[in-house]
């Protein structure tokens, strides 16, 4: 039976994905508030949040790739036996 990856994903992957989405959303909200209120300093404050959110997403991709490689290796070992 095939499972959706999200069902079998490691917790670290889920935390990284949600953390990245949350940080990116916070950064975008700060940037929009800074642009609407004509506060250039506030728009620059939001940029690190967006950057860290994107890095968290890249980390989650690495975690997912590692989990997939591990499961493929385990499946290969089962098929050899």
GUDOZA-14749 format. One record per residue (C-alpha): x, y, z; residue in three letters; chain. Coordinates in nm, 4 decimals. Layout:
REM residues N
X,Y,Z,rest,kette
X,Y,Z,Ala,A
...
END
This chain:
REM residues 81
X,Y,Z,rest,kette
0.0000,0.0000,0.0000,Unk,A
0.1319,0.3417,-0.0943,Unk,A
0.1267,0.6108,0.1707,Unk,A
0.1337,0.9820,0.1223,Unk,A
0.4755,1.1174,0.2180,Unk,A
0.3231,1.3508,0.4744,Unk,A
0.1841,1.0546,0.6691,Unk,A
0.5227,0.8888,0.6987,Unk,A
0.7408,1.2019,0.7086,Unk,A
0.9773,1.2477,0.9993,Unk,A
0.8798,1.5115,1.2565,Unk,A
1.1892,1.7205,1.1786,Unk,A
1.0650,1.7619,0.8209,Unk,A
0.7222,1.8749,0.9378,Unk,A
0.8708,2.1256,1.1838,Unk,A
1.1042,2.2655,0.9179,Unk,A
0.8218,2.3050,0.6656,Unk,A
0.5846,2.4755,0.9076,Unk,A
0.8632,2.6856,1.0577,Unk,A
0.9688,2.8012,0.7136,Unk,A
0.6136,2.8855,0.6138,Unk,A
0.5537,3.0707,0.9389,Unk,A
0.8724,3.2749,0.9217,Unk,A
0.8140,3.3623,0.5571,Unk,A
0.4565,3.4702,0.6324,Unk,A
0.5686,3.6839,0.9264,Unk,A
0.8336,3.8473,0.7090,Unk,A
0.5864,3.9221,0.4310,Unk,A
0.3382,4.0706,0.6777,Unk,A
0.6088,4.2918,0.8305,Unk,A
0.7186,4.4073,0.4846,Unk,A
0.3621,4.4882,0.3787,Unk,A
0.2948,4.6783,0.7018,Unk,A
0.6182,4.8710,0.6522,Unk,A
0.5260,4.9559,0.2935,Unk,A
0.1723,5.0660,0.3819,Unk,A
0.2895,5.2779,0.6738,Unk,A
0.5768,5.4270,0.4681,Unk,A
0.8342,5.3032,0.7177,Unk,A
1.1398,5.1907,0.5211,Unk,A
1.3123,5.0578,0.8328,Unk,A
1.0238,4.8186,0.8966,Unk,A
1.0441,4.6798,0.5456,Unk,A
1.4099,4.5943,0.6031,Unk,A
1.3266,4.4280,0.9347,Unk,A
1.1054,4.1768,0.7508,Unk,A
1.3746,4.0671,0.5065,Unk,A
1.5675,3.8437,0.7512,Unk,A
1.2435,3.6639,0.8400,Unk,A
1.1823,3.5856,0.4746,Unk,A
1.5435,3.4758,0.4316,Unk,A
1.5404,3.2439,0.7312,Unk,A
1.2052,3.1049,0.6176,Unk,A
1.3505,3.0219,0.2770,Unk,A
1.6528,2.8576,0.4368,Unk,A
1.4196,2.6493,0.6541,Unk,A
1.2391,2.5354,0.3401,Unk,A
1.5694,2.4335,0.1840,Unk,A
1.6568,2.2386,0.4985,Unk,A
1.3204,2.0634,0.4808,Unk,A
1.3953,1.9601,0.1218,Unk,A
1.7217,1.8070,0.2406,Unk,A
1.5441,1.6241,0.5223,Unk,A
1.2853,1.4911,0.2811,Unk,A
1.5502,1.3713,0.0366,Unk,A
1.7351,1.1961,0.3170,Unk,A
1.4161,1.0210,0.4321,Unk,A
1.3329,0.9104,0.0786,Unk,A
1.6844,0.7754,0.0224,Unk,A
1.6638,0.5863,0.3505,Unk,A
1.3270,0.4315,0.2658,Unk,A
1.4480,0.3341,-0.0823,Unk,A
1.7561,0.1710,0.0696,Unk,A
1.5384,-0.0227,0.3153,Unk,A
1.3046,-0.1346,0.0373,Unk,A
1.6017,-0.2491,-0.1684,Unk,A
1.7319,-0.4503,0.1244,Unk,A
1.3906,-0.6152,0.1720,Unk,A
1.3705,-0.7072,-0.1960,Unk,A
1.7165,-0.8664,-0.1924,Unk,A
1.6227,-1.0940,0.0961,Unk,A
END
